[in-house]
Amino acid sequence: MNKNPFNDIAREEAGYTLVEVLTALVILFIVFLPVSRLCSQLLSSPTNRDRIVAINLAEAAMNRTTLSKKYQTGQWTEKRQNHSYVVDQKVDREGEALVRIEISVFSKQEEQPLVTVYTFRPVLGEDQ
């Protein structure tokens, strides 16, 4: 009887068994289930939700200000998801050719800002 040694090697490297695949899936579920719970808790906590909304409000205000080139100090209230936020925009001249724009977003319940962003912009002849 002529036995080919390559048949045994090919049979051993044919692929994964069902037990190996199921074991890998169980390990993945054990790892990803706590991670997904942690992520959902981080996103659903009121403090983090307020910060995310505040960051979005500050970025939107900064974009409006820099695109319109109307560098004016002001304060207004925005309402998002049944919460009120106060957006405070401060504009300071840094010499003749530079403007510092600072935007802070406050929750109505807190004295400290949830987020503060700022940028420096050059002032050209047609800018205010």
C-alpha positions in Angstrom: 0.0 0.0 0.0 1.4 3.3 -1.1 0.8 6.0 1.5 1.2 9.7 0.4 2.7 11.8 3.3 1.2 15.0 1.8 -2.4 13.9 2.4 -1.9 13.9 6.2 -0.3 17.4 6.1 -3.1 18.8 3.9 -5.8 17.3 6.2 -4.2 18.9 9.3 -4.1 22.4 7.7 -7.6 22.3 6.1 -9.1 25.0 8.4 -10.6 25.7 11.8 -12.8 23.3 13.6 -16.3 24.3 14.8 -15.0 24.2 18.4 -12.2 26.7 17.6 -14.6 29.0 15.9 -17.2 28.9 18.7 -14.4 29.4 21.3 -13.2 32.5 19.4 -16.7 33.9 19.3 -17.2 33.4 23.0 -14.0 35.2 23.8 -15.0 38.1 21.5 -18.3 38.4 23.2 -16.7 38.3 26.7 -14.4 41.2 25.6 -16.8 43.3 23.6 -19.8 43.2 25.9 -18.2 45.2 28.7 -16.6 47.6 26.3 -20.0 48.3 24.6 -21.6 48.8 28.0 -18.9 51.3 29.0 -19.3 53.2 25.8 -23.0 53.5 26.1 -22.7 54.6 29.8 -20.2 57.3 28.8 -22.4 58.6 26.1 -25.6 58.5 28.1 -24.5 60.1 31.3 -26.0 63.6 31.6 -22.6 65.3 32.2 -21.0 63.9 29.2 -24.1 64.5 27.1 -24.0 68.2 28.1 -20.3 68.4 27.2 -20.9 66.9 23.8 -23.7 69.4 23.1 -21.6 72.2 24.4 -18.7 71.3 22.1 -21.0 71.2 19.1 -22.5 74.6 20.1 -19.1 76.2 20.5 -17.8 74.8 17.2 -20.9 76.0 15.4 -20.6 79.5 16.9 -16.9 79.6 16.1 -17.6 78.6 12.5 -20.4 81.2 12.1 -18.1 83.9 13.5 -15.1 83.1 11.5 -17.0 82.6 8.2 -19.0 85.8 8.6 -16.0 87.8 9.8 -18.2 89.7 12.2 -16.0 89.8 15.2 -18.4 91.0 17.9 -18.7 90.3 21.6 -22.1 88.9 22.6 -24.1 86.4 24.6 -27.1 84.3 23.7 -29.1 81.3 24.8 -29.4 78.1 22.8 -31.9 75.3 23.6 -31.0 71.7 22.8 -32.6 68.5 24.0 -34.8 70.3 26.5 -31.7 72.0 28.1 -30.7 75.6 27.9 -27.1 76.6 27.3 -25.6 80.1 27.4 -23.1 80.8 24.7 -20.7 83.6 25.6 -18.5 85.1 22.8 -15.7 87.5 23.6 -13.6 89.2 20.9 -10.4 91.0 21.8 -8.1 92.9 19.5 -4.5 91.8 19.8 -2.8 94.7 18.2 -3.9 96.1 14.8 -3.8 92.9 12.7 -5.0 90.1 15.1 -8.3 89.2 16.8 -8.7 86.7 19.6 -12.1 85.0 19.5 -13.1 83.0 22.7 -16.4 81.1 22.9 -17.6 79.6 26.2 -20.7 77.5 26.6 -22.4 77.3 30.0 -25.2 75.1 31.3 -27.9 77.1 33.1 -27.2 75.2 36.3 -23.4 75.7 36.4 -21.2 78.7 36.8 -18.1 77.0 35.2 -18.2 76.7 31.5 -18.7 73.2 30.0 -16.3 74.1 27.2 -14.2 77.0 26.1 -12.7 77.3 22.6 -10.6 80.1 21.2 -8.8 81.1 18.1 -6.7 83.9 16.6 -7.6 85.4 13.3 -5.9 88.0 11.2 -7.8 91.2 10.6 -7.8 92.3 7.0 -8.9 95.6 5.6 -12.5 94.5 4.9 -13.0 92.6 8.2 -14.8 94.2 11.1 
